[in-house]
Amino acid sequence: LDMYETDDDIVVKVAVPGVKPEDIEITLTGETLTIKGEARREEDVEEWSYIRRERSYGRFTRSITLPGNVVADKTRAEFERGVLTLTVPKTEEAKPRSIKVKVK
């Protein structure tokens, strides 16, 4: 999981290889972002047939606290090549402001 901020948004990128978008559930409660999903096996292989087995399957849950005030109902979620990208807009109060210096 990677999380960074721009002037307007908090961006969260999560690698979810092998997980279908319809198997992902995203909730945002206050400043807590929760991502749940399930990685399913693509084929049925007998247990004894494996030479090596490193990929994991099953349900997963990840919760993180987002910094600052966010606008939950305007969050965007995109899925491309096994990477889930969430863009969570900041409230106007949380956005940086530019202050001009007046010369006297």
C-alpha positions in Angstrom: 0.0 0.0 0.0 1.2 3.5 -0.9 -0.4 6.7 0.3 0.5 10.2 -0.7 -1.2 13.6 -0.9 -1.6 16.3 -3.4 -2.9 19.8 -2.7 -6.5 18.6 -3.3 -6.5 14.8 -2.6 -5.2 11.9 -0.6 -4.3 9.1 -3.0 -4.0 5.5 -1.9 -2.7 2.7 -4.2 -3.0 -0.9 -3.2 -1.6 -3.9 -5.1 -4.3 -6.6 -5.3 -2.9 -9.0 -8.0 -5.3 -11.8 -9.0 -8.3 -10.1 -7.3 -11.3 -9.1 -9.4 -12.7 -5.6 -8.9 -16.1 -7.1 -8.0 -14.4 -9.0 -5.1 -13.3 -5.7 -3.5 -15.3 -3.8 -0.9 -14.2 -0.2 0.1 -15.7 1.7 3.0 -14.7 5.1 4.4 -16.0 5.9 7.9 -14.8 9.2 9.2 -11.1 9.2 8.5 -10.8 5.3 8.5 -10.5 3.7 5.1 -11.1 -0.1 5.0 -10.4 -2.3 2.0 -11.8 -5.9 2.0 -11.5 -8.5 -0.7 -10.9 -12.1 -1.6 -8.2 -13.6 -3.8 -9.7 -16.8 -5.3 -7.9 -19.7 -6.9 -8.2 -19.7 -10.7 -8.0 -23.5 -11.0 -8.3 -26.6 -9.0 -4.9 -28.3 -8.6 -4.4 -31.3 -6.3 -2.4 -30.4 -3.2 0.2 -33.0 -3.9 0.8 -31.7 -7.5 2.5 -28.5 -6.3 6.2 -28.2 -6.6 6.2 -24.7 -5.0 3.4 -22.7 -3.6 4.0 -19.0 -2.7 0.9 -17.2 -3.7 -1.7 -16.6 -1.0 -5.5 -16.9 -1.4 -8.4 -16.1 0.8 -10.0 -13.1 2.4 -8.1 -9.9 3.4 -8.8 -6.7 5.2 -6.7 -3.6 5.5 -7.7 -0.5 7.5 -5.8 2.8 7.5 -6.4 6.2 9.0 -6.3 9.0 6.4 -4.7 12.3 7.4 -6.8 15.4 7.7 -10.4 16.0 6.8 -11.7 14.2 3.7 -14.9 14.2 1.6 -16.0 10.6 1.7 -18.9 10.8 -0.8 -16.6 12.1 -3.6 -14.0 9.3 -3.3 -13.1 7.8 -6.6 -11.9 4.2 -7.1 -10.1 2.9 -10.2 -8.7 -0.5 -10.9 -6.0 -1.2 -13.5 -3.6 -4.1 -13.9 -4.0 -5.4 -10.4 -3.6 -2.0 -8.7 -6.5 -0.3 -6.9 -6.2 3.5 -6.8 -8.4 5.5 -4.4 -8.6 9.3 -4.7 -10.1 10.9 -1.7 -10.7 14.7 -1.9 -9.7 16.9 1.0 -12.2 19.3 2.5 -11.7 23.0 1.7 -10.4 23.5 5.3 -7.7 20.9 4.8 -6.4 22.3 1.5 -3.3 24.4 1.7 -3.8 28.1 1.2 -1.5 30.6 -0.3 -1.0 33.9 1.6 0.2 36.9 -0.2 2.6 39.2 1.5 1.7 42.9 1.2 4.4 45.5 0.8 3.9 48.8 2.7 
